């Protein structure tokens, strides 16, 4: 019952946050896009004249006060209706939803690769602290953490697609071609996860429960895996959630290099063209994604560490 009440409180806290997000999305996008009526006429290929500008302002309701414009836009946005894109003349919601699965698939694959590499590396590095393996892991992690993803992506594309012809030059968002873009995104994250988890495991290894487990005859590696890993994972979950949300907002460089038809590349192109409906829709969708990820993280914390219920 207490957990249910806590979950409901967290969900209710989302409502004012979403309201603030929509206000910022509407106001900032309108200010940054300049004259919306002029941009609309240009996107339609119509000559920009005072008469045409006035007609478009009347059509879009731009002559109304800003609060009224926001309220009219919000009523549609709640139904996931952000209007039509100036560039494609298709509904913004369709444009975003058609590209979001590709970005989600890439983010999930990159996260999975990062965790599959980081967890065993961190465990063995902590287990054999100050060994040659530990020094090698820390050195490689330091290099990987500072490696630009666009450079790594270009190198992988050149070697495997151009030189060795193992992978296609254009991925086209197909699942069978996801390995290289996902690996490119995972390298820096793997380095960060390994270092954080190693540090947490070393702290956990000095805990009383690990010492007690060792006294009962449990080996150091097994004690770390069975008792230390659970407590060491909490800070890592936060980092994974933040990076996952960041990847869901779109990775422009990687998506461009591997021709991955995701939301990031589309959004940046629309920002260059001052495609106001897409900008507004993109900001709202990305913000909702971040908020939902934080809610999921809170729920995961509750199940991993019941003590959080009492906070």
N, C-alpha and C positions, 0 to 999 in steps of 0.2 A: 504493500500500500504506500509506503514511504517512497519507494522508487517510482511508482506511478505518478505520485504527486510531484516529484522532482522533475520527471520527464515532461509533464504537462506545463510546469513552470518554465522550463527551458523553451518549449514550443511557443508559449505565449510571449516570451521575450523576443521571439523572432519578428513578431508583427510590427512593433515600432522601428526595428532595424530596417525591415523591408520598406517601410514608409519613407524613412530617411534616404534610403538608396534610390527610390523612385524619384524623389524630389531632386537629389543631386544629379541623377541621370538626365532628367528633363531639363533642368536649368543649365547645367554645364554644357550639355550637348548643343542646346540652342545658342548659347553664347559663343561657343567655339566654332560652330558651323557658319556664323555670319548671318546674312540675310537668307532665311529659309525660303522665302518666296522666289528670290533670284536663283538659288540653287535648284529649286524645283523646276523652274522654267528651263534652265540650262539642261537639266537631266531629260526633259521632254523634247529638247531640240527646238524650243519656241523662243522667238526673239524677246529679249528683256526690254520691255517698255513700261512706262508708268501705268498705262491702261492694263497691260497683262499682269503686272505686279499686283495691282489692286484687285484684279479678278481672282488671282491665286490666293491672296491673303484672305479674301472673303470665303473662298472655297475651303481653305484649311482652317478657318477660324482664327487667323492670326491677328485680326483686328480686336479680338476680345482681350480683356485684361489677362495678365500672366496666370493668376490663380485659376481663372476659368479655363484657360488653355490646358493647364496642368490637370485639372479635374476631368476634362473631356478625354485627355490622353490616358489618364489613370484608369478610367472606366473600361477602356478598351484593353489596356495593358494587363489588367487583372484577368481578362479572358485570353491572355497571350496573343493579343492582336496589336502589333506595333506598326501597322500600315504596310505599304509596299515599298520595296527597295527602289531607290532612284535609278540604280544601275541595271537591274534585271527586270524590274516591274513585277516581281513576284512577291507574295507575302513574306515579310521578314521572318515570321515564325517558321515557315517552310524552309527558307534558306538556312536558318540556324539549325533546325532539327535534321536537315539532310546532311549537314557536315559534322554535327556534334558526335554521332556514333563513331566516326573515324577518329576523332580526337580522344574520345573516351577509350576506345580500343587501344590506341597508342599509349595512353597514360597508364592503363592497367598492365599492359605488357612491360612497359619500362619499370613500373613499380615492382612487379613480380621478379624481373631479372635482378633489380637492385637488392631486394631482400634475399633472394636465393644466393647471391654472392656475398652480401654483407654479413649475414648472421653467422655462417660458418667461419668466415675470416675473422670476425670479431671474437668469437668464442675461442678459437685456437690461438689467436694473438694474445688474449687475456690469460689463457691457460699457460702459455709458454712466454710469459712476460720477459722482455729484455733478451730474448733469444734472437738468432739470426732471422727466423721467420717473422718475428714481431717487428724487428727493425725494417725488414723488407716491406711488410704490409703498411707500416706507417709512412715509409718513404714513397711508395707507390700511391698511397691515398693522398698525400700532399700534392703530388704531381697531378693526379686525376681531378682533384677538387678545383684546380685552377685552369684546367684544360677547356678552351672554348668549344662548345658543342658544334658550332658551325665549322670549325677547322677539322674536328674529328669526323664529322659527317662527310665533309669533302674528301678527306683522306680515304675513308671507307668506301665511298662511292667510286673514287678514282681506282683504287686497288681491286675491289671485287667486281665492279661493273665495267670499267674501262679496260684495265690491264688483264685481269684473269677471267672476265666475262662469266662470273659465277652468279651474280645478281643482276637484275634489270636496272637500267638507268632511271626509268620512271616506275615508281612503285604503284601509283594509281590507287592507293588506299586498300589494296588487296591483302588479306590476312597472311597469305603465303610469303608476302614481301615485307612483313612487319619487323623482322629480326634486326636489320641494320638501323632503321630509325629509332626503334625502341632501345637498342643497345647504346646508341649515341646519347639518348636522353638519360640512360641509366648510369653512365660512368661517373659523373659528378655526384649524383645522389648516392651511389654505392660508397664512394669515398667518405661522404658526410655520415652516412649511416654506420659505417664500420668504425669510424673514430668515436662517434657518440656512444655506440653500444659497447665498444671496448672499454671506454672510460667508465661507463655505468657498471659493467661486469667487474672491473677492478675494485670499485667502491663496494659492490655487493659481496665480493670475496672476503672483505674484512668484516662483514656483518656477523652477529652472534649466531644466526641460524645456519650460516655456512660452516662456521667453526664447530657448531654442535653436530651438523651432518657429517663433517669429517671425523669427529670423535666417535661417531657410531660406525665408522669403518667405510663410509662412502668415499669413493675416489674424488680427486679434485675436479676432474672434467665432468663427472656425473653430478657432483654437488652444484657446479656452476649451471649445468643444463637443467637440472631438476628444480633447484631452489633459487638460484641467482638470476636466471634468464627472465623469469616472470616479472620480477621487480625492475630489472634493467630495461624491460621493453616499454614501460610507460613513457619516458621522455622520447623514445624513438617513435612511438605511435604519433606523438604530436608533430614531429618533424616530417614523418611520412605523409600525414594528413595535409600539412601545409604545402609540401612539394606536389602532392597529387592534385590539390586545388589549383596550384600554379600551372601544372601541365594541362589541366582541363580548360584553362583560359586560352590555350593555344600556344604552340611553340613555333613561332613564325620561321625562324632560321631552318630548323629541322624539317618542318613541313614543306618549305620551299625547296630545299636541297633534294629531298627524296620525292618531290611531287606528291606529297601526301595531302589529300584534299580535306583539310581540317578547318576548324572554325577560326583559328588564329590568323592564317594567311588571308582568309576571306575578310575578316574584320579589319585588318590593317589596310588592305586595298580599298575598302569602303571608307575608312577614315581619310585616306588620301583624297578620295573623291567627294568628301563631305556628304556622304550618304547618311543623312540624319536619322531616318528610321532604323537603319541597321545599327548605327552607333548606340542608340538608345536601347534597342533590344539586346545587343551584345552586353552592355553594362549590366542590365538587369539580370540576364541569364547567368553571367559569370558571378555576380554577387550572390544570387540565390544558391548557386553551386557551392560557393565558399561557406555560406551559412549552414547549408545542409551537411557539409563535411564536418564542420565544427560540432553540430548536433550529434552526428554519428560518433565522433571522437568522445564526446561526453558520455554517450551510452556505453561505449567500449570501456571507458574508465570505470564505470559503475560495476561492470561485470568482472573486470580484472582485479580491481581493488575496492571491495565493499566499504572501506573506511570513508570513501568519498561521499557516501550517502549522508554522513553526519556533518558534512561541512556546510 
